[in-house]
Amino acid sequence: MTNDHLAGLRIDHVPQTLREIAVGRLRGAIVSGQLPSGYRLVERTLVDQLGVSRSVIREAIRYLEAEGLVELAPRSGPVVATLDWDRARQIYDIRLRLESAAAADCARHLDGASAVDLRAALARLERAQSAAEPQELIDATTRFYQVIFTTAGHHIAWEIVQRLNGRISRLRALTLASKERHVSGQARIRRIAEAILARDAAGAARAVEDHLTEASAIANRLLAEEMRLTAGGAGA
């Protein structure tokens, strides 16, 4: 038997485990706001809702805790982590420093192959922004920035961003739906890509700064309003 007989047996995509599926579903619910800050993650309820075992739920919760999307509250157990301005401000500060530098260096080091990758990542991201699937938008956005950071050669910075990715996605979902934007998030992302593709390092860094400055201001206002509503509800 030759190798030709085995050509059709190759496994190109490893099936997701139940834990990965559970993590994806819960992450999507948290990022989209379906599960709000402080929501108690009760094992028995999640077992019934997701149709998986307690051990899978526990693994998923531990994974999301490592991402910063879940925290352990005294006497309450695991809850959806609080998203407040103090934490959000720090995340935006880190993103601004890392992403602006990566975008500039990506423009400087861009070659034909990476330009193709960036265009493909942008196209996928724009398709995802038009769809109603939170996890696909998370994955497409992650891929877009991965191309930028890896082309720039900022591999350690990308590791840092990946550790923050869950919280970044949560903030992104909060601001993208806002009507307060002067320029849509999709248009901001396209400007970043266009500057990089034009090999305009300064323009790419400036496009990132414009994007994150506006998103940060919107997040500040929305989180402050959310806090006022929460405080008002608690005092009612």
N, C-alpha and C positions, 0 to 999 in steps of 0.2 A: 504494500500500500504506500503510495507516494504522499507527500505533503499536500498535493493538490486536493486529495480526497478530504482533507481536514480543513480546507480553506473556509468553509461556511460555518465552522463550529466556534470561531473566535468570539469571546465575550467582550464586547466593546463598552458596555455600560453595566457596572455592577449594580444589582438591585439594591434599593434602599432597605435598611433594616427597619424594624418596627420603631426602634428608638429614634432613628433619623426622621421617620415620618412624624412621630409624636412631637419631636422638637420643632420640626418645620411648621406643624399646625399650631402649636402653642406660641411659637415665635411670631407667626403671622397674626395671630389674634392679639398679641400684646402690641406689636408694632402698629397695627391698624387702629388700636384703641378699643377694640371689642372687649378686651380684658383691661380695665383701667388700673391706674396706680392704686396699690393697697388691696387689690382683689385677692381674696384668699384662694389658694390653689389646694383644694381638698382632694386627697387621693381618690376616695371612693367616687366622688362626683366625676372626676376626670377619667377614671376607669370606665364608668358607664358611658360617658360622652364620646370617648375616643375608641372604646371597644378593645382595649389592650390590658395587659396585666399590671398589677401594682408595681412590679419590679421595673417594667418599662417606663411607667410614669415617674418613678423615683429617679431613674437614670436621666430622663428628660429634664426634670426639675434641676438636678445637679448641673447638667450641661448649661441650662439657661441661667443658673446662678453664676457660673463661671463667666458668662457673657455680660453679667451685670443687669440682666432683665428681671431677675428674681432675687429677692432677699429674704432672710429669715427674720420674722418679727417676733418679739417676746410674746409668749402665750398664744400666738396665732399660727406659728409655723410658717411655711413658705407663702409669700405674697408677691404680687407684681411689684417690682421696685418703683419707688417714688421717682417721678421725673420732675425735678424742680430746676429753677433758673441757675442756682449755684453750680449744680452738676453740669447743666447744659452749657453754661458759659465756659467752663473748663474744657469741655469737649470741642466747642467751636474754636477756642484758642489753639488747641492742639491741632485740629484740622487745618486751620489757616496757615500755621507754620509749616506743617508737613506737606499739605496739598499744593500750596503755592510754589514751594521749592521743587516738588516733584514735577509739576506741570512745566515749570521753566526748564528743568533739565531734560524732561521728555522731549520738548521742542528742540533742544540742542542736539539730542542724540537720535532723533527720529530717522529711521531708514525706511526703505520701501516696504519691507515685511511688517514692521510695526505700524506703519501708516494703514496698511490693509487691516490689521488687527483692530486698530482704533476705530476705523470707519465701521467695521463689523460690530464692534461693541456698542458704538453710538446708535446704529440702526436697531440693534436688539433692544437697547434701552428705550428708544422712542416707541417701539412696538409695545413694550411692557407698560409704558406710561399711558397708553391708550386702552389697555386691557384692565380687567377688574380682578387681577390675581396678585395679591400682595407679595407672595413668595417669589414670583417671577420678577417683579420689580426689584426686590432685594437682590436677587441673584444677578440680574442684568446690571444694576448699579455697581455691585461689587466687581463684576468683570470689567466694567468701564474703567474704574479706578485702578484695578490690578494691572491693566495694560499700561496706564500712565506711570505707575510706580515702578514696574519691572523694566519698562523701556528706559526710564530715568536711571535705573540702577540703584534705586532706594529700597533695597530689600529689607533692611532692618526697620525702616520707617513703615513699610507695608505690614510687617508683623505687628507693629503697634496699632496700626489702623484696624487690622483684622480683630484684635482683641476688643476694640471699641465698636465693632461693626453693628452689633445688636442695638446699642444705644444710639449710634448714628442713624440707623434705619428708623428708629422710633421717632427721633427728632425730624428726620426727613419727611416721614408720613404726616407729621403734625403741620409742617410748614408748606408742603407741596399743595395741600388742599385749600390753603388760605387764599382769600380774595384780596388780601392786602398787598400782594406782590405788584410792583410796578412793571416788572418783567417776569414772565413765567419761569418756573424752575427748569422746564424743558429748554427754553430759549437760552437760559444761563449756561446749561450744560453744553449746548451746541456751540456757544461762543468759546467755551474752554477748548473744545475739540477743534474748532476752526483755527484758533490761534496756534495751537500745537501743530496742526497740519500745515500752517503757513510758516512754520519754523520761527515763530515770533515768541521768544522766551519771555520777554517783558510783558507782552500782551497776554500770554497764557497765565502768568502769575497775577496780573491785574484782573483777568476774568474770574479767576478763583476767588480773589479778594472781594470783588463785587458780589459774586454769588453768595459767599458765606456771610458777608456783612449784612446783606438784606435778609437772609434766612435767620441769622442770629437775632436781629431786631424783631422780626416777626415772632420767633419762638419766645423771646422775652415777654412780649405783650400777651401772647396766648397763654403762657404758663402763669403769668400774673393774674389774668382773668380767671383761669381755672382755680387758682388758689383762693381768690375772692369768693368764687361760687361755692367752693368746698367749705370755707370758713363760714359763709352765710348759711349753708345748709346745716352745719354743725351747731350753729347758734339758734336755729329755728325751733 
